[in-house]
Amino acid sequence: MINWTILLVLLGFLGAMLAVGAWAAKKQKTAADFYVGGRNFNTLTVTATQVASAFGGGMMVAHVGLGYKYGFAEFAYTGIATAIGVLLLATLVAGWLREQDFYTTTDWMCSMYGDSKTLRAVTSVTATLVTLGWWVSQPIAAGKIMNLLTGIPINVGIIISAVVVVIYTMSGGIIAVAYTDVAQLGLMLFGMLILFPIAVVKAGGFNEIFAAVPQANLGLFAPGKSVVWGWILAVLPGQMVLQIYHQRIYAAKSTKVAKQGLYNLVISCVLAGTWASLLGMAIYKLAPDLADKEMAMSWAITNLLPKTASVIMLAGIVAAIVSTADSALHSTSASITRDFYQNIFNLDATDEDILKFSKKAIIVLGVVGVIIGIYIPMVLKVLVLGYTLTSSGLLFPLFLGRFWKRATTQGAIAGMISGVGSALLFSLVPSLKAMSVPAIGAGLITSLITMVVFSLITKSDKVKADT
């Protein structure tokens, strides 16, 4: 049975996002506006879009589910791995990145090694593995939430959320993404603050919650040390190479603003990791037998909140999902447009050509995301696999290349291909998975060794940017 009240509220919220997209489209006049918003975002906008992009459906669905299933192990993911990765990005390269004239992560790579079609193509594909994973996972999360709270089929929810995000991202580019993120972050935080104290009180307080959950859940390694270390090894470097963050650094109006946005995100990671862990455990105390752990948040909304509050919370969850989905979709389309269309296939493309192609790319990616989401409806698995592959391929070519003068183009390409390939094999091949070696560990080690070896045996033609 469809709950038309909640569905209409939800559709009203999504309609408001479309209106923002239409408004932002009027401000978008050039490709630079589409990619990096004219490099003029202030601290509030940068912070909001960084935080909202990081904490989307994954936080509101998958991470509360992790807290439900494993307790404080979720904090290892968000409060430790994510926070440290963002902090390293801020301290090591954020200032330097903002001083450059980059649009994508591939521009960063090519600035160090010299532009070539092969390097640009390999880097772009590697960078989009995680953003595509982010894009695919968010409509899945939306579909699950909309199914439980409104009664519409999961696949219909996936399609509705994807269509809305595609339309307003295509209309307004990163300007639409950023300004909707400001509003979505406020709504998301409001919803989070409503549910948390109610869940804790109804669960009897922290003492009763901690007594009810498995005692292993009060530590960081409830799912097993190999699993948690696998998360850390995938997520921590994943923050450092994530193009979504890089684009917001490029879009900041100054170096100070770029760094402050990331520092604010670090603080948010610690708070969000604590929130998701404690909320998940509180829900476990109240309903310990949920079949789908990723539905813990939805169960809490439908069973703990009065109707009005549940509608507000629903809007908060949808805001969280949409804020990550639009960022991931925009970033992925920017890679395809900037790195392939503009710099490989159509070197003479005008601004008008670039904007037209960008919108076509967003439509195609939207369709691909919906198809994958329908057939692989697992939010956390999609997120972790994306992090694993991109981290394995990009970490050392980007950061070792930034600080090691002997690194070569051939070494970078070999490092990316071998890292992604090794991580993929250890993620999917049963005999390799049985070796208890984290896929990300295999990918990073292979990438590092391959990059160093190839760099040492090939001639350095690296174009070192100013340090």
C-alpha positions, 0 to 999 in steps of 0.5 A: 500500500502506498503512503501518499502523504509521505510520497507527496512530501518527498516529491515536493522536496525533489521538485525543489531540487529541480528548481535549484537546478534550473536557477543554477543553470542561469549562472552557468555560462562556461565549462569552467562554471560547470566543472569548478563553479568559477573557482569562487566558492566561500567557506560555507559552500565548500564545507557544506558540499564537502560534508554533504557529498561525503555523508550521503546514503552511505552514512544514513543507510549503510553506516547506521547498518554497520553500527547496528551490526558491528557497533563501534567498528563503524567508527573505524570506517568513518571516524578514523579511516575517513578522517585521517585520509581527509586530513592527509589530503588537506595537509599534504596537497590541498594548498598546492592543488588550489594554486593550480589551474586544474579541473579533474584529478587527471589534470593533476596527474598530467601536470606531473608527468606530462600530458599523453593520451594513454596517461590521461585515459588510464588515470580518468578510468581509474578515478571514475571507478570510485565516483561511479560506485558512489553514483550507483550506490546512492539511488540504491539507498534511495530506493530502499528508503522510499520502498519502506516508507512509501510502499513503492517498489525499490526499483521505482524508487531507484529510477525516481531518485536517479532521474531527479539527480540527472536532471538538475545536475545536467542543468546546473553543473557543480553550481547546482550541486553545491547550492543544493548541498548547502540546503541538503546538509541543513536538512540532513543535520536536522533529521539526524538530531531528531532521531538520535536522542529519541532512539537512545532514550527509548532504548533505555540509555547508553548503559542498557544499550551497551549491555544489550549489544554483543560485547565485541561491538564495543570495540573496533574489530567486531567483524574481524581484524582483517575486515576492519583493516581492509576498510581502513586500507581502502577508505583512508587512501580513498579520501586522498585520491577522491576527485569529488574532494579535489574538485571542491578544492579547485572550486574554493575562492582561496587556499585558506578556504580550500583547507578549512573546508577539509578541516571542517570535514575531518571534524564532521567525520569524527562526529558522524562516526560516533553518531552512526555507531551509537544510533546503530547500537540503540536500534539493535537494543530495540530490534535485534532481529532485523533481516536486512541490517541496512534497513536499521535506519528506516526501521527506527524512523517508522517505529520511533518517530511521530508522523510529522517527525518521520516525514522530516527525517525522511526528507533528511535521508533523501537530502543525504542521498541526493547530496552524494549522488549529484556530486558523484554523477557530476564528478564522473561526467566531468572526467569523461568530458574533460579527460576523454572528449576535450583532451583526447577526441576533440581538441578543438571543442568549444565551450558550447561543445563541452557543455553539450557533451557534459549533459549527454554524458550525465544522461548516459551515466544516469541510465548506467547507474540505474541498471547497475543499481537494480541488479546489484542492490548492495550499498556498502559493497558497491562503495567499498569496491569502488574505494578499493579499486581507485585507491589501489590505482591512484595513491602512489602514482599521485602522491609518490609522483608528487614527491619523488622526482624519479617517477616516470610516466611509464611507472605511473601507468603501470602502477595504476593498471597493476594496482586496479587489476590486482585489487579486482582479482583479490576482490572477485576470484575465490581462491585469492579471496581465501588467502585472507589478504585484503584486496586493497593491500594486494592492490597497493603493494602491487601498484607501489612495486610496479611503479617503482620498478618501471620508473627505475628502468625507464627514462624520466620525462616528468614535468615537475610542478612548482613545489 
